[in-house]
Amino acid sequence: MSRTGLRPPERFFLRHPHELSCGQRQRQRQRQRVMIAGALVLEPELPFGDASVASLEASVRGEILALLLRLRDELRLFTLVLTPDMSQAWNIADPVVVM
């Protein structure tokens, strides 16, 4: 939880993303961070995101993408991300495969 920026982490341990209450933008940030933390706690060999930030406001999208890039570097992750947004793909992926 701490790695994803959820502080204090104890506040989020027993809560589901839909139970977070605050303003719309803050709720989006927290929900995404809770979902990322939940995925990482399992220590997957290949984290997978399907248009993981497509529906977020632009400011929140940038924060979550920066978080994903930081976690990728810190945890040495290889992540598969499906996205219809080519500009996003070029910013976060190496390599990019178009199908």
DRENTORKOL-3810 file (N, C-alpha, C; in nm, 4 decimals):
REM DRENTORKOL-3810
@n.u->0.0820; n.v->-0.1188; n.w->0.0000; ca.u->0.0000; ca.v->0.0000; ca.w->0.0000; c.u->0.0869; c.v->0.1259; c.w->0.0000
@n.u->0.1924; n.v->0.1232; n.w->0.0804; ca.u->0.2795; ca.v->0.2404; ca.w->0.0873; c.u->0.3461; c.v->0.2685; c.w->-0.0465
@n.u->0.3875; n.v->0.1647; n.w->-0.1168; ca.u->0.4544; ca.v->0.1846; ca.w->-0.2459; c.u->0.3646; c.v->0.2523; c.w->-0.3480
@n.u->0.2347; n.v->0.2341; n.w->-0.3354; ca.u->0.1432; ca.v->0.2950; ca.w->-0.4306; c.u->0.0982; c.v->0.4339; c.w->-0.3879
@n.u->0.1481; n.v->0.4808; n.w->-0.2708; ca.u->0.1152; ca.v->0.6155; ca.w->-0.2258; c.u->-0.0077; c.v->0.6233; c.w->-0.1376
@n.u->-0.0576; n.v->0.5108; n.w->-0.0903; ca.u->-0.1732; ca.v->0.5112; ca.w->-0.0013; c.u->-0.1239; c.v->0.5224; c.w->0.1423
@n.u->-0.1471; n.v->0.6386; n.w->0.2020; ca.u->-0.0978; ca.v->0.6632; ca.w->0.3372; c.u->-0.2074; c.v->0.7240; c.w->0.4220
@n.u->-0.2208; n.v->0.6780; n.w->0.5443; ca.u->-0.1536; ca.v->0.5630; ca.w->0.6044; c.u->-0.2118; c.v->0.4331; c.w->0.5493
@n.u->-0.1285; n.v->0.3345; n.w->0.5257; ca.u->-0.1763; ca.v->0.2109; ca.w->0.4627; c.u->-0.2831; c.v->0.1385; c.w->0.5433
@n.u->-0.2805; n.v->0.1524; n.w->0.6774; ca.u->-0.3794; ca.v->0.0839; ca.w->0.7605; c.u->-0.5214; c.v->0.1275; c.w->0.7261
@n.u->-0.5349; n.v->0.2468; n.w->0.6770; ca.u->-0.6676; ca.v->0.3008; ca.w->0.6429; c.u->-0.7312; c.v->0.2238; c.w->0.5263
@n.u->-0.6498; n.v->0.1580; n.w->0.4467; ca.u->-0.6985; ca.v->0.0948; ca.w->0.3250; c.u->-0.7011; c.v->-0.0577; c.w->0.3300
@n.u->-0.6429; n.v->-0.1197; n.w->0.4323; ca.u->-0.6282; ca.v->-0.2655; ca.w->0.4359; c.u->-0.7591; c.v->-0.3410; c.w->0.4163
@n.u->-0.8619; n.v->-0.3042; n.w->0.4858; ca.u->-0.9863; ca.v->-0.3809; ca.w->0.4834; c.u->-1.0946; c.v->-0.3153; c.w->0.3997
@n.u->-1.0563; n.v->-0.2229; n.w->0.3135; ca.u->-1.1554; ca.v->-0.1528; ca.w->0.2323; c.u->-1.1439; c.v->-0.1938; c.w->0.0872
@n.u->-1.2579; n.v->-0.1998; n.w->0.0212; ca.u->-1.2638; ca.v->-0.2262; ca.w->-0.1216; c.u->-1.2640; c.v->-0.0922; c.w->-0.1947
@n.u->-1.2207; n.v->-0.0896; n.w->-0.3202; ca.u->-1.2144; ca.v->0.0379; ca.w->-0.3931; c.u->-1.3463; c.v->0.1153; c.w->-0.3935
@n.u->-1.4599; n.v->0.0471; n.w->-0.4022; ca.u->-1.5885; ca.v->0.1181; ca.w->-0.4064; c.u->-1.6260; c.v->0.1799; c.w->-0.2712
@n.u->-1.5543; n.v->0.1446; n.w->-0.1649; ca.u->-1.5835; ca.v->0.1976; ca.w->-0.0321; c.u->-1.5076; c.v->0.3260; c.w->-0.0009
@n.u->-1.4238; n.v->0.3700; n.w->-0.0884; ca.u->-1.3469; ca.v->0.4916; ca.w->-0.0650; c.u->-1.4370; c.v->0.6124; c.w->-0.0859
@n.u->-1.4314; n.v->0.7052; n.w->0.0062; ca.u->-1.5183; ca.v->0.8216; ca.w->-0.0055; c.u->-1.4362; c.v->0.9491; c.w->-0.0007
@n.u->-1.4568; n.v->1.0350; n.w->-0.0965; ca.u->-1.3931; ca.v->1.1658; ca.w->-0.1046; c.u->-1.4367; c.v->1.2260; c.w->-0.2372
@n.u->-1.3714; n.v->1.3296; n.w->-0.2809; ca.u->-1.4073; ca.v->1.3910; ca.w->-0.4082; c.u->-1.3794; c.v->1.2972; c.w->-0.5253
@n.u->-1.4416; n.v->1.3254; n.w->-0.6386; ca.u->-1.4312; ca.v->1.2384; ca.w->-0.7567; c.u->-1.2868; c.v->1.2126; c.w->-0.7981
@n.u->-1.2072; n.v->1.3174; n.w->-0.8091; ca.u->-1.0689; ca.v->1.3021; ca.w->-0.8533; c.u->-0.9874; c.v->1.2215; c.w->-0.7518
@n.u->-1.0044; n.v->1.2523; n.w->-0.6243; ca.u->-0.9323; ca.v->1.1793; ca.w->-0.5206; c.u->-0.9767; c.v->1.0334; c.w->-0.5166
@n.u->-1.1052; n.v->1.0087; n.w->-0.5351; ca.u->-1.1574; ca.v->0.8719; ca.w->-0.5364; c.u->-1.0950; c.v->0.7929; c.w->-0.6517
@n.u->-1.0807; n.v->0.8550; n.w->-0.7686; ca.u->-1.0168; ca.v->0.7874; ca.w->-0.8824; c.u->-0.8731; c.v->0.7505; c.w->-0.8487
@n.u->-0.8011; n.v->0.8445; n.w->-0.7884; ca.u->-0.6620; ca.v->0.8178; ca.w->-0.7509; c.u->-0.6539; c.v->0.7002; c.w->-0.6547
@n.u->-0.7357; n.v->0.7050; n.w->-0.5507; ca.u->-0.7306; ca.v->0.6009; ca.w->-0.4496; c.u->-0.7724; c.v->0.4657; c.w->-0.5056
@n.u->-0.8768; n.v->0.4623; n.w->-0.5846; ca.u->-0.9222; ca.v->0.3343; ca.w->-0.6410; c.u->-0.8138; c.v->0.2701; c.w->-0.7264
@n.u->-0.7513; n.v->0.3490; n.w->-0.8110; ca.u->-0.6463; ca.v->0.2943; ca.w->-0.8961; c.u->-0.5297; c.v->0.2432; c.w->-0.8120
@n.u->-0.4920; n.v->0.3189; n.w->-0.7116; ca.u->-0.3798; ca.v->0.2787; ca.w->-0.6262; c.u->-0.4118; c.v->0.1527; c.w->-0.5467
@n.u->-0.5357; n.v->0.1403; n.w->-0.4969; ca.u->-0.5769; ca.v->0.0194; ca.w->-0.4242; c.u->-0.5727; c.v->-0.1008; c.w->-0.5177
@n.u->-0.6194; n.v->-0.0843; n.w->-0.6399; ca.u->-0.6200; ca.v->-0.1959; ca.w->-0.7351; c.u->-0.4772; c.v->-0.2370; c.w->-0.7718
@n.u->-0.3894; n.v->-0.1402; n.w->-0.7895; ca.u->-0.2488; ca.v->-0.1705; ca.w->-0.8207; c.u->-0.1839; c.v->-0.2427; c.w->-0.7028
@n.u->-0.2072; n.v->-0.1925; n.w->-0.5815; ca.u->-0.1502; ca.v->-0.2570; ca.w->-0.4620; c.u->-0.2019; c.v->-0.3998; c.w->-0.4494
@n.u->-0.3316; n.v->-0.4190; n.w->-0.4755; ca.u->-0.3890; ca.v->-0.5529; ca.w->-0.4675; c.u->-0.3275; c.v->-0.6479; c.w->-0.5677
@n.u->-0.2976; n.v->-0.5980; n.w->-0.6854; ca.u->-0.2343; ca.v->-0.6828; ca.w->-0.7868; c.u->-0.0900; c.v->-0.7154; c.w->-0.7497
@n.u->-0.0185; n.v->-0.6181; n.w->-0.6957; ca.u->0.1226; ca.v->-0.6387; ca.w->-0.6650; c.u->0.1459; c.v->-0.7267; c.w->-0.5428
@n.u->0.0502; n.v->-0.7294; n.w->-0.4499; ca.u->0.0686; ca.v->-0.8092; ca.w->-0.3292; c.u->0.0806; c.v->-0.9580; c.w->-0.3634
@n.u->0.0273; n.v->-0.9980; n.w->-0.4764; ca.u->0.0358; ca.v->-1.1373; ca.w->-0.5198; c.u->0.1686; c.v->-1.1697; c.w->-0.5866
@n.u->0.2520; n.v->-1.0682; n.w->-0.6063; ca.u->0.3815; ca.v->-1.0828; ca.w->-0.6727; c.u->0.3704; c.v->-1.1581; c.w->-0.8051
@n.u->0.2890; n.v->-1.1063; n.w->-0.8970; ca.u->0.2698; ca.v->-1.1753; ca.w->-1.0244; c.u->0.3953; c.v->-1.1727; c.w->-1.1104
@n.u->0.4113; n.v->-1.2747; n.w->-1.1922; ca.u->0.5238; ca.v->-1.2769; ca.w->-1.2853; c.u->0.5019; c.v->-1.1779; c.w->-1.3981
@n.u->0.3760; n.v->-1.1576; n.w->-1.4356; ca.u->0.3437; ca.v->-1.0664; ca.w->-1.5439; c.u->0.2184; c.v->-0.9862; c.w->-1.5094
@n.u->0.2354; n.v->-0.8680; n.w->-1.4460; ca.u->0.1174; ca.v->-0.7835; ca.w->-1.4221; c.u->0.0556; c.v->-0.7446; c.w->-1.5555
@n.u->-0.0741; n.v->-0.7333; n.w->-1.5593; ca.u->-0.1474; ca.v->-0.7094; ca.w->-1.6825; c.u->-0.2457; c.v->-0.5962; c.w->-1.6608
@n.u->-0.2485; n.v->-0.4999; n.w->-1.7513; ca.u->-0.3443; ca.v->-0.3907; ca.w->-1.7432; c.u->-0.4190; c.v->-0.3749; c.w->-1.8737
@n.u->-0.5496; n.v->-0.3732; n.w->-1.8658; ca.u->-0.6329; ca.v->-0.3586; ca.w->-1.9853; c.u->-0.6957; c.v->-0.2204; c.w->-1.9840
@n.u->-0.6410; n.v->-0.1289; n.w->-2.0635; ca.u->-0.6872; ca.v->0.0106; ca.w->-2.0672; c.u->-0.7012; c.v->0.0628; c.w->-1.9251
@n.u->-0.5979; n.v->0.0405; n.w->-1.8459; ca.u->-0.6032; ca.v->0.0647; ca.w->-1.7019; c.u->-0.6239; c.v->0.2100; c.w->-1.6623
@n.u->-0.5961; n.v->0.3047; n.w->-1.7491; ca.u->-0.6142; ca.v->0.4454; ca.w->-1.7144; c.u->-0.7024; c.v->0.5193; c.w->-1.8146
@n.u->-0.7640; n.v->0.4483; n.w->-1.9050; ca.u->-0.8384; ca.v->0.5112; ca.w->-2.0141; c.u->-0.9536; c.v->0.5991; c.w->-1.9661
@n.u->-1.0220; n.v->0.5613; n.w->-1.8596; ca.u->-1.1397; ca.v->0.6358; ca.w->-1.8162; c.u->-1.1101; c.v->0.7425; c.w->-1.7111
@n.u->-0.9846; n.v->0.7619; n.w->-1.6778; ca.u->-0.9486; ca.v->0.8586; ca.w->-1.5743; c.u->-0.9347; c.v->0.9991; c.w->-1.6301
@n.u->-0.9555; n.v->1.0972; n.w->-1.5423; ca.u->-0.9294; ca.v->1.2357; ca.w->-1.5803; c.u->-0.7813; c.v->1.2492; c.w->-1.6160
@n.u->-0.7484; n.v->1.3454; n.w->-1.7000; ca.u->-0.6110; ca.v->1.3598; ca.w->-1.7495; c.u->-0.5093; c.v->1.3745; c.w->-1.6371
@n.u->-0.5382; n.v->1.4554; n.w->-1.5355; ca.u->-0.4415; ca.v->1.4756; ca.w->-1.4275; c.u->-0.4191; c.v->1.3470; c.w->-1.3487
@n.u->-0.5259; n.v->1.2739; n.w->-1.3242; ca.u->-0.5156; ca.v->1.1474; ca.w->-1.2508; c.u->-0.4432; c.v->1.0447; c.w->-1.3369
@n.u->-0.4731; n.v->1.0434; n.w->-1.4669; ca.u->-0.4083; ca.v->0.9500; ca.w->-1.5596; c.u->-0.2564; c.v->0.9672; c.w->-1.5550
@n.u->-0.2110; n.v->1.0921; n.w->-1.5579; ca.u->-0.0674; ca.v->1.1182; ca.w->-1.5525; c.u->-0.0043; c.v->1.0682; c.w->-1.4239
@n.u->-0.0726; n.v->1.0895; n.w->-1.3122; ca.u->-0.0205; ca.v->1.0429; ca.w->-1.1837; c.u->-0.0101; c.v->0.8907; c.w->-1.1793
@n.u->-0.1128; n.v->0.8229; n.w->-1.2268; ca.u->-0.1145; ca.v->0.6767; ca.w->-1.2219; c.u->-0.0104; c.v->0.6190; c.w->-1.3181
@n.u->0.0042; n.v->0.6784; n.w->-1.4348; ca.u->0.1082; ca.v->0.6327; ca.w->-1.5277; c.u->0.2469; c.v->0.6520; c.w->-1.4669
@n.u->0.2687; n.v->0.7660; n.w->-1.4013; ca.u->0.3976; ca.v->0.7890; ca.w->-1.3353; c.u->0.4202; c.v->0.6860; c.w->-1.2253
@n.u->0.3161; n.v->0.6533; n.w->-1.1508; ca.u->0.3260; ca.v->0.5506; ca.w->-1.0468; c.u->0.3620; c.v->0.4156; c.w->-1.1081
@n.u->0.2953; n.v->0.3787; n.w->-1.2172; ca.u->0.3248; ca.v->0.2509; ca.w->-1.2826; c.u->0.4688; c.v->0.2452; c.w->-1.3317
@n.u->0.5177; n.v->0.3550; n.w->-1.3876; ca.u->0.6565; ca.v->0.3590; ca.w->-1.4342; c.u->0.7548; c.v->0.3481; c.w->-1.3179
@n.u->0.7248; n.v->0.4163; n.w->-1.2085; ca.u->0.8117; ca.v->0.4093; ca.w->-1.0906; c.u->0.8139; c.v->0.2678; c.w->-1.0335
@n.u->0.6959; n.v->0.2062; n.w->-1.0219; ca.u->0.6884; ca.v->0.0695; ca.w->-0.9695; c.u->0.7590; c.v->-0.0290; c.w->-1.0617
@n.u->0.7458; n.v->-0.0055; n.w->-1.1915; ca.u->0.8138; ca.v->-0.0924; ca.w->-1.2880; c.u->0.9642; c.v->-0.0906; c.w->-1.2640
@n.u->1.0192; n.v->0.0288; n.w->-1.2438; ca.u->1.1633; ca.v->0.0415; ca.w->-1.2209; c.u->1.2050; c.v->-0.0123; c.w->-1.0843
@n.u->1.1285; n.v->0.0225; n.w->-0.9796; ca.u->1.1628; ca.v->-0.0212; ca.w->-0.8439; c.u->1.1545; c.v->-0.1725; c.w->-0.8276
@n.u->1.0499; n.v->-0.2311; n.w->-0.8845; ca.u->1.0251; ca.v->-0.3739; ca.w->-0.8652; c.u->1.0763; c.v->-0.4591; c.w->-0.9811
@n.u->1.1344; n.v->-0.3927; n.w->-1.0791; ca.u->1.1875; ca.v->-0.4607; ca.w->-1.1980; c.u->1.0796; c.v->-0.5482; c.w->-1.2631
@n.u->0.9675; n.v->-0.4835; n.w->-1.2922; ca.u->0.8525; ca.v->-0.5528; ca.w->-1.3494; c.u->0.8521; c.v->-0.5450; c.w->-1.5010
@n.u->0.8020; n.v->-0.6482; n.w->-1.5611; ca.u->0.7654; ca.v->-0.6457; ca.w->-1.7021; c.u->0.6137; c.v->-0.6464; c.w->-1.7003
@n.u->0.5516; n.v->-0.5452; n.w->-1.7578; ca.u->0.4071; ca.v->-0.5321; ca.w->-1.7518; c.u->0.3486; c.v->-0.5297; c.w->-1.8910
@n.u->0.2439; n.v->-0.6050; n.w->-1.9100; ca.u->0.1700; ca.v->-0.6060; ca.w->-2.0353; c.u->0.0513; c.v->-0.5119; c.w->-2.0205
@n.u->0.0438; n.v->-0.4110; n.w->-2.1066; ca.u->-0.0638; ca.v->-0.3123; ca.w->-2.1003; c.u->-0.1337; c.v->-0.3085; c.w->-2.2354
@n.u->-0.2642; n.v->-0.3270; n.w->-2.2333; ca.u->-0.3447; ca.v->-0.3118; ca.w->-2.3546; c.u->-0.4071; c.v->-0.1734; c.w->-2.3511
@n.u->-0.3929; n.v->-0.0986; n.w->-2.4584; ca.u->-0.4495; ca.v->0.0356; ca.w->-2.4608; c.u->-0.4831; c.v->0.0759; c.w->-2.6044
@n.u->-0.5915; n.v->0.1505; n.w->-2.6210; ca.u->-0.6222; ca.v->0.2050; ca.w->-2.7532; c.u->-0.5506; c.v->0.3376; c.w->-2.7775
@n.u->-0.4824; n.v->0.3894; n.w->-2.6768; ca.u->-0.4180; ca.v->0.5200; ca.w->-2.6816; c.u->-0.2699; c.v->0.5046; c.w->-2.7164
@n.u->-0.2357; n.v->0.5289; n.w->-2.8415; ca.u->-0.0972; ca.v->0.5103; ca.w->-2.8857; c.u->-0.0003; c.v->0.6070; c.w->-2.8180
@n.u->-0.0445; n.v->0.7290; n.w->-2.7873; ca.u->0.0454; ca.v->0.8221; ca.w->-2.7182; c.u->0.0807; c.v->0.7684; c.w->-2.5797
@n.u->-0.0159; n.v->0.7081; n.w->-2.5135; ca.u->0.0116; ca.v->0.6455; ca.w->-2.3841; c.u->0.1083; c.v->0.5294; c.w->-2.4015
@n.u->0.0866; n.v->0.4486; n.w->-2.5012; ca.u->0.1721; ca.v->0.3324; ca.w->-2.5247; c.u->0.3173; c.v->0.3753; c.w->-2.5451
@n.u->0.3393; n.v->0.4772; n.w->-2.6254; ca.u->0.4758; ca.v->0.5217; ca.w->-2.6532; c.u->0.5423; c.v->0.5790; c.w->-2.5288
@n.u->0.4633; n.v->0.6357; n.w->-2.4380; ca.u->0.5201; ca.v->0.6953; ca.w->-2.3163; c.u->0.5540; c.v->0.5929; c.w->-2.2089
@n.u->0.4834; n.v->0.4813; n.w->-2.2049; ca.u->0.5056; ca.v->0.3876; ca.w->-2.0951; c.u->0.5636; c.v->0.2541; c.w->-2.1373
@n.u->0.5691; n.v->0.2284; n.w->-2.2638; ca.u->0.6075; ca.v->0.0941; ca.w->-2.3065; c.u->0.7415; c.v->0.0912; c.w->-2.3777
@n.u->0.8053; n.v->-0.0228; n.w->-2.3624; ca.u->0.9283; ca.v->-0.0504; ca.w->-2.4347; c.u->0.9413; c.v->-0.2017; c.w->-2.4413
@n.u->0.9104; n.v->-0.2649; n.w->-2.5453; ca.u->0.8720; ca.v->-0.2161; ca.w->-2.6778; c.u->0.7206; c.v->-0.1991; c.w->-2.6897
@n.u->0.6778; n.v->-0.1396; n.w->-2.8012; ca.u->0.5367; ca.v->-0.1256; ca.w->-2.8349; c.u->0.5071; c.v->-0.2199; c.w->-2.9492
@n.u->0.4006; n.v->-0.2969; n.w->-2.9349; ca.u->0.3571; ca.v->-0.3886; ca.w->-3.0398; c.u->0.2163; c.v->-0.3474; c.w->-3.0801
@n.u->0.1939; n.v->-0.3266; n.w->-3.2073; ca.u->0.0624; ca.v->-0.2873; ca.w->-3.2577; c.u->-0.0007; c.v->-0.4079; c.w->-3.3257
@n.u->-0.1226; n.v->-0.4361; n.w->-3.2846; ca.u->-0.1939; ca.v->-0.5515; ca.w->-3.3429; c.u->-0.3204; c.v->-0.5044; c.w->-3.4099
END
